[in-house]
Amino acid sequence: MTGPVLVVEDDPVIRANVLELLIEEGFEVVSARDGADGVALAKARVPDLVVCDISLPKLDGYGVLQAIRADPAIASTPFIFLTAKAERSDMRAGMSLGADDYLTKPFTASELLDAVRTRKRRVSELLARGRAALEREIQVAESTLSPAFGAADGVVVVDPCMHALYEQVNRAALSSINVLLLGETGVGKGVLARAIHNLSPRKSGPFVALNCAALTESLLQSELFGHEKGAFTGALQAHAGLLETASGGTVFLDEIGDLPVSIQTKLLRAVEDRKVLRVGARAERDVDVRFVAATHRDLEAEAEAGTFRQDLFYRLNGMSFTIPPLRERRAEISALCRTFLARYNGELGRTTPLAISPEAMSLLELYSWPGNVRELRNVIERGAVLCSGQELRPEHLPPRVLIGSASQPPSAPPSSDKTREDVMFRARNELQALERQRIAEALEQCGGNQTRAAEVLGVSRRTLVSRLSELGVPRPRKR
């Protein structure tokens, strides 16, 4: 675990006390004074843990929790509520939204530290199980991995163009040259950035990632360059910026194209001179970092148009790599699915590993993946959670995948010996059987009342009646 603890608390005294306590115990900490900034910070740099007050300006703690759980990139982040009153209704509401723990104010230092350590330890254990399962999968399928990276990284490289890309990355990583990563959202620019760090002489130093698109200009300035105590309202303590924190390692600036022009100017100085000036400080500080930046935009065109600083573009673009979208490397889908599934098998503590049926795999290989590898990972995670059996089947896939794969012409043979039409026919039959079962259960629950059953199913009564007819289900009589 390498992320910070995010503290979201509007009371300046409580926030200062919590920060001081956690910093003294060796935790890296970032903080926000309101819920909106808290969500932005969580999206910008994935935290290991969130400690959040319930009563907050702009967005309350429940809203913060909902926003975090709704974002796949940070949805699994442990979340501890701070509350001035431990009402049962408040606790139920928070737990139903996915909170992990509650601390009632006033709490002791030991209570806070115990809660933080417990949550971080549990996540570390889950990650360790996931990594162990992933390494076992890698040992079984070593041919799908780039030999340059090994089991610890679990980088799937099957497509010839990706082999060529990683060979170039392997050479570039050994130098200190800044790297610019290009490609659509979700193609794996973050994975490639971490691979560059792990292959470099800086691999023993920190790897710190920041999503530049998630933060406001003022938050970006503070997070990147740091601030001194009293530099602005709410700056109760001096704060080392991300560039200082990453000294000796690698800074990954994702979505660099969204960086405000004023921050681009300050960043240029840091890239050129390896010095930063904290907000409110008079003297600069030396930093020793390697910059890896990424964007889905045509940054060269924006630099020529004047919407991105041309000098900063050339400084960051010491060497550039473009990652192709997943639809252009479909041969990797099967290996990626196995890799993700192995990780989730471990994290979910499955004694018998979950497999993927040939029908489901065929559908996954036919889908166009507009969200690329990130979308595929989310689909596999969703299926692993929904599947109670031993095999992930078509009914465990989102409707968009089923519909999208049906409309795609096959670009490669399906992974089983069945034709595409056979796969789609069987998948439709299985989905219809599942729908019949759900309708029957809803009608049984509602005593045959079609209006109430439609409400349970989340459809109109007319839609329910239509589906009963289409699926050949007899309309029941009220009991």
C-alpha positions in Angstrom: 0.0 0.0 0.0 1.5 3.3 -1.0 -1.3 5.8 -0.9 -2.0 8.4 1.8 -4.6 8.5 4.5 -7.2 11.1 3.4 -8.8 13.1 6.3 -11.9 15.0 5.5 -12.9 17.2 8.5 -14.2 20.8 8.6 -13.4 21.5 12.3 -9.9 22.9 12.2 -8.9 21.8 15.7 -10.0 18.2 15.1 -8.4 18.1 11.7 -5.1 19.4 13.0 -5.1 16.9 15.9 -5.9 14.0 13.6 -3.2 15.0 11.1 -0.6 15.5 13.8 -1.3 12.1 15.4 -1.2 10.2 12.1 1.9 12.0 10.9 3.7 11.2 14.2 2.8 7.6 13.7 4.5 7.6 10.2 1.4 7.8 8.0 1.4 10.0 4.9 -1.7 12.2 5.2 -3.6 14.6 3.0 -6.7 16.6 4.2 -9.7 18.4 3.0 -12.0 20.9 4.7 -15.2 20.0 2.8 -16.7 17.0 1.1 -16.3 18.2 -2.5 -12.5 18.7 -2.0 -12.4 15.4 -0.3 -13.8 13.5 -3.3 -11.5 15.4 -5.6 -8.4 14.5 -3.6 -9.5 10.8 -3.5 -9.9 10.8 -7.3 -6.6 12.6 -7.9 -4.5 10.3 -5.8 -6.0 7.0 -4.6 -5.8 6.9 -0.8 -5.2 3.8 1.3 -7.9 4.9 3.7 -10.5 7.7 4.2 -11.3 9.2 7.6 -14.3 11.4 7.1 -16.7 13.5 9.2 -20.4 13.2 8.5 -21.4 16.8 8.8 -19.5 18.7 6.1 -20.0 21.8 4.0 -20.6 21.4 0.2 -21.1 17.7 0.4 -21.8 15.7 3.6 -19.9 12.5 4.6 -22.6 10.3 3.1 -22.2 12.0 -0.2 -18.4 11.6 0.0 -18.9 7.9 0.6 -21.4 7.4 -2.2 -19.1 9.2 -4.7 -16.1 7.0 -3.7 -18.1 3.8 -3.9 -19.4 4.8 -7.3 -15.9 5.3 -8.8 -14.4 1.9 -9.7 -10.9 3.2 -9.3 -11.4 4.0 -5.6 -14.5 2.0 -4.8 -12.8 -0.5 -2.5 -11.0 2.2 -0.4 -11.7 1.6 3.4 -13.8 4.3 4.9 -14.1 5.4 8.5 -16.8 7.9 9.6 -16.3 10.4 12.4 -19.5 11.5 14.0 -20.6 13.6 16.9 -23.5 11.4 17.6 -23.7 7.6 17.3 -27.4 7.4 16.4 -28.4 3.9 15.3 -30.2 5.4 12.2 -27.0 7.3 11.2 -24.9 4.2 11.7 -27.3 2.0 9.6 -27.3 4.6 6.9 -23.6 4.8 6.7 -23.0 1.0 6.8 -25.7 0.5 4.1 -23.7 2.8 1.9 -20.5 0.9 2.5 -18.8 2.5 5.5 -16.3 0.2 7.3 -16.2 1.7 10.7 -17.4 4.6 13.0 -15.7 6.7 15.6 -17.8 8.8 17.9 -16.4 12.2 18.9 -14.7 12.8 21.2 -12.4 9.8 20.5 -9.0 9.0 22.0 -5.8 8.8 20.1 -5.6 5.0 20.7 -9.2 4.5 19.3 -8.3 6.4 16.1 -4.9 4.6 15.6 -6.5 1.2 16.3 -9.2 1.9 13.7 -6.7 3.1 11.1 -4.2 0.3 11.6 -7.0 -2.3 11.5 -8.4 -1.1 8.2 -5.0 -0.8 6.6 -3.9 -4.2 7.8 -7.1 -5.8 6.4 -6.6 -4.2 3.0 -2.9 -5.3 3.0 -4.0 -8.9 3.7 -6.5 -8.7 0.8 -3.9 -7.4 -1.5 -1.4 -10.0 -0.4 -4.0 -12.8 -1.1 -4.8 -11.3 -4.5 -1.1 -11.0 -5.4 -0.5 -14.7 -4.3 -3.4 -15.9 -6.4 -2.1 -13.7 -9.3 1.4 -15.2 -9.0 0.0 -18.7 -9.1 -1.9 -17.8 -12.3 1.2 -16.3 -13.8 3.2 -19.5 -13.1 0.5 -21.5 -15.0 0.5 -19.1 -18.0 4.0 -17.6 -18.2 3.8 -17.5 -21.9 1.3 -14.6 -21.7 3.7 -12.3 -19.8 6.6 -10.2 -20.9 9.8 -11.7 -19.7 11.1 -8.3 -18.8 8.6 -7.8 -16.0 8.1 -11.1 -14.2 5.5 -12.3 -11.8 5.6 -9.4 -9.4 4.2 -7.0 -12.0 1.7 -9.3 -13.7 1.9 -7.4 -17.0 0.0 -9.2 -19.7 1.8 -8.9 -23.1 0.5 -11.1 -25.9 -0.1 -8.9 -28.9 3.0 -8.4 -31.1 2.7 -4.6 -31.0 2.6 -4.7 -27.2 5.7 -6.9 -27.2 7.5 -4.3 -29.3 6.3 -1.5 -27.1 7.5 -3.1 -23.9 10.9 -3.9 -25.4 11.3 -0.1 -26.0 10.0 0.7 -22.5 12.5 -1.7 -21.0 15.3 0.2 -22.6 13.9 3.7 -21.9 13.3 2.8 -18.2 17.1 2.4 -17.6 17.7 6.0 -18.4 16.5 9.1 -16.6 14.7 10.5 -19.6 11.2 11.9 -19.0 8.4 9.9 -20.6 5.1 10.9 -22.1 2.4 8.1 -22.4 -0.4 8.5 -25.0 -3.6 6.6 -25.6 -7.3 6.4 -25.0 -8.7 6.5 -21.5 -8.4 3.1 -19.7 -5.7 1.5 -22.0 -3.3 1.0 -19.2 -1.1 4.1 -19.1 -0.9 3.9 -15.3 0.3 0.2 -15.5 3.0 1.2 -18.0 4.1 4.1 -15.8 4.6 1.8 -12.9 6.4 -0.7 -15.1 8.8 2.1 -16.1 9.5 2.9 -12.4 9.9 -0.8 -11.5 12.5 -1.3 -14.3 14.4 1.8 -13.5 17.3 2.5 -11.1 14.7 4.4 -9.0 12.6 1.3 -8.3 13.6 1.4 -4.6 12.3 4.9 -4.3 8.6 6.1 -4.2 6.2 5.9 -7.1 3.6 8.7 -6.6 0.7 9.1 -9.0 -1.6 12.2 -9.3 -4.7 12.7 -11.6 -4.3 16.3 -12.7 -7.9 16.4 -14.0 -9.5 15.7 -10.6 -8.3 18.8 -8.6 -9.1 22.5 -8.7 -6.2 24.9 -9.4 -5.6 25.8 -5.8 -5.7 22.1 -4.7 -3.3 21.2 -7.5 -0.8 23.8 -6.5 -0.8 22.7 -2.8 -0.7 19.0 -3.7 2.1 19.3 -6.2 4.4 21.9 -4.6 3.3 21.9 -0.9 2.6 24.8 1.4 3.9 26.4 4.6 1.9 26.7 7.8 -0.4 29.8 7.6 0.0 30.1 3.8 -3.7 30.3 3.4 -6.9 29.8 5.5 -6.9 26.3 6.8 -3.2 25.7 6.4 -2.7 24.6 10.0 0.5 22.7 9.3 3.3 22.7 6.8 2.7 20.3 4.0 5.3 18.7 1.7 4.0 18.5 -1.9 3.9 15.5 -4.1 7.2 16.4 -5.8 9.0 16.5 -2.5 7.3 13.3 -1.3 8.5 11.5 -4.4 12.1 12.6 -4.2 14.4 9.7 -5.2 11.6 8.1 -7.2 9.1 8.7 -10.0 6.2 11.1 -10.3 3.3 10.0 -12.6 1.2 12.9 -13.7 -2.0 11.4 -15.3 -4.2 13.6 -17.5 -1.4 16.2 -17.8 -3.4 17.8 -20.6 -5.9 19.1 -18.1 -3.3 21.0 -16.1 -4.2 24.7 -15.7 -1.8 27.1 -17.5 -0.7 28.8 -14.2 0.3 25.3 -12.8 2.1 24.5 -16.1 4.4 27.4 -15.6 5.3 26.3 -12.1 5.7 22.7 -13.2 8.1 23.8 -16.0 10.4 25.3 -13.4 10.3 22.0 -11.4 11.0 19.9 -14.5 13.9 22.2 -15.7 15.6 23.0 -12.4 14.4 20.2 -10.1 13.4 22.8 -7.5 10.0 23.6 -6.0 8.7 26.6 -4.1 6.0 25.8 -1.5 3.0 28.1 -1.3 3.9 30.7 1.2 7.6 29.9 1.2 10.5 32.1 0.3 13.2 29.6 -0.4 13.1 26.8 -3.0 13.7 23.2 -2.2 15.6 20.7 -4.3 13.8 17.6 -5.6 15.1 14.5 -7.3 12.3 12.9 -9.4 11.7 11.4 -12.7 8.6 12.6 -14.6 6.2 10.3 -16.4 3.2 12.0 -17.8 0.1 10.7 -19.6 -2.8 12.0 -21.5 -5.6 10.9 -23.9 -5.3 14.2 -25.8 -3.3 15.2 -28.8 -0.9 17.2 -26.7 1.5 18.1 -29.5 -1.4 19.7 -31.4 -2.5 21.5 -28.3 1.1 22.8 -27.8 1.2 24.0 -31.4 -2.3 25.7 -30.9 -1.1 27.4 -27.7 -3.5 25.7 -25.3 -0.7 23.8 -23.6 2.8 25.2 -23.0 5.1 24.2 -25.8 8.2 24.3 -23.7 6.6 22.1 -21.0 5.5 19.6 -23.7 9.0 19.3 -25.0 10.4 18.9 -21.5 8.0 16.1 -20.7 8.2 14.4 -24.1 11.8 13.2 -23.8 10.4 9.9 -25.2 6.8 9.0 -25.9 4.9 5.7 -26.2 1.4 5.3 -27.6 -0.6 2.4 -26.1 -3.1 0.9 -28.6 -6.8 0.5 -27.5 -7.9 -3.0 -26.4 -10.1 -3.5 -29.5 -6.9 -3.5 -31.5 -5.3 -6.2 -29.3 -8.1 -8.6 -28.7 -5.7 -11.5 -28.4 -4.9 -10.2 -24.9 -8.5 -10.2 -23.6 -8.4 -13.9 -22.5 -5.1 -13.5 -20.6 -6.3 -10.2 -19.0 -9.5 -11.9 -17.9 -7.6 -14.7 -16.2 -5.2 -12.2 -14.6 -8.0 -10.1 -13.1 -10.0 -13.2 -12.1 -7.0 -14.7 -10.3 -6.6 -11.4 -8.3 -10.3 -11.2 -7.3 -10.3 -14.9 -6.5 -7.6 -14.2 -3.9 -9.1 -11.0 -2.6 -12.6 -12.5 -2.2 -11.1 -15.5 -0.4 -12.5 -18.2 -2.8 -11.4 -21.7 -1.8 -12.2 -22.9 -5.3 -11.1 -20.5 -8.0 -13.8 -19.0 -10.2 -13.5 -19.8 -13.9 -15.0 -18.2 -17.0 -17.3 -20.2 -19.2 -16.4 -20.5 -23.0 -19.7 -18.7 -23.8 -18.8 -15.7 -21.5 -15.3 -15.6 -22.9 -16.6 -15.5 -26.5 -18.9 -12.6 -25.6 -16.0 -10.7 -23.9 -13.8 -11.2 -27.0 -16.5 -9.9 -29.3 -17.2 -6.7 -27.4 -15.5 -3.5 -28.6 -14.4 -2.2 -25.1 -14.8 1.5 -25.4 -13.5 1.8 -21.9 -10.5 -0.4 -22.7 -8.7 -2.5 -20.1 -10.2 -0.5 -17.2 -13.7 -1.4 -18.4 -12.7 -5.1 -18.8 -11.3 -5.1 -15.2 -14.5 -3.6 -13.8 -16.7 -6.2 -15.7 -14.6 -9.1 -14.4 -14.7 -7.7 -10.8 -18.5 -7.2 -11.1 -18.9 -10.8 -12.4 -16.7 -12.2 -9.6 -18.9 -10.5 -7.0 -22.2 -11.6 -8.6 -21.3 -15.2 -9.3 -22.2 -17.6 -6.5 -21.1 -20.7 -8.5 -17.8 -21.8 -9.8 -18.1 -20.4 -13.3 -18.7 -16.9 -14.6 -21.4 -17.1 -17.2 -23.1 -14.7 -19.7 -25.8 -13.8 -17.1 -23.0 -12.4 -14.9 -22.0 -9.9 -17.6 -23.5 -6.3 -17.9 -26.2 -5.9 -20.5 -24.0 -3.5 -22.5 -21.5 -6.3 -23.1 -24.2 -8.7 -24.2 -25.8 -6.2 -26.5 -22.5 -4.8 -27.8 -21.0 -8.2 -28.5 -24.1 -9.3 -30.5 -23.7 -6.3 -32.8 -20.0 -6.8 -33.4 -18.7 -8.7 -36.4 -16.2 -11.3 -35.3 -12.6 -10.1 -35.8 -11.1 -13.4 -34.5 -12.5 -16.9 -34.0 -14.3 -17.5 -30.7 -12.3 -19.1 -27.9 -14.4 -22.3 -28.0 -15.2 -24.6 -30.9 -18.8 -23.2 -31.2 -19.7 -20.7 -33.9 -20.6 -17.2 -32.9 -24.2 -17.9 -33.6 -24.2 -20.9 -31.3 -22.7 -18.8 -28.6 -25.2 -16.0 -28.9 -28.1 -18.4 -29.1 -27.1 -20.2 -25.9 -26.4 -16.9 -24.2 -29.9 -15.5 -25.1 -31.5 -18.7 -23.9 -29.7 -18.6 -20.6 -30.6 -14.9 -20.1 -34.3 -15.6 -20.9 -34.3 -18.5 -18.4 -32.8 -16.2 -15.8 -35.5 -13.5 -16.5 -38.3 -16.1 -16.3 -36.9 -17.1 -12.9 -36.8 -13.5 -11.6 -40.3 -12.8 -12.8 -41.6 -16.0 -11.2 -40.0 -15.1 -7.9 -41.4 -11.6 -8.0 -44.9 -12.8 -8.8 -44.7 -15.4 -6.0 -43.5 -12.7 -3.6 -46.4 -10.5 -4.5 -49.0 -13.2 -4.4 -49.6 -13.0 -8.2 -50.3 -9.2 -8.1 -48.7 -8.0 -11.4 -48.7 -4.3 -10.5 -46.7 -5.0 -7.3 -44.4 -7.5 -9.1 -43.6 -4.9 -11.7 -42.6 -2.5 -9.0 -40.3 -5.1 -7.4 -38.7 -5.7 -10.8 -38.4 -2.0 -11.5 -40.5 -2.0 -14.7 -44.0 -0.8 -15.7 -46.9 -3.2 -15.5 -47.3 -3.0 -19.3 -43.7 -4.0 -19.7 -44.2 -6.9 -17.4 -47.3 -8.1 -19.2 -45.4 -7.9 -22.5 -42.5 -9.9 -21.2 -44.8 -12.6 -19.8 -46.2 -13.0 -23.3 -42.8 -12.9 -25.1 -41.3 -15.4 -22.6 -44.3 -17.7 -22.7 -45.1 -17.3 -19.0 -48.8 -17.8 -18.1 -50.3 -14.7 -16.5 -51.1 -15.6 -12.9 -54.3 -15.1 -11.0 -54.3 -13.0 -7.8 -54.5 -15.1 -4.6 
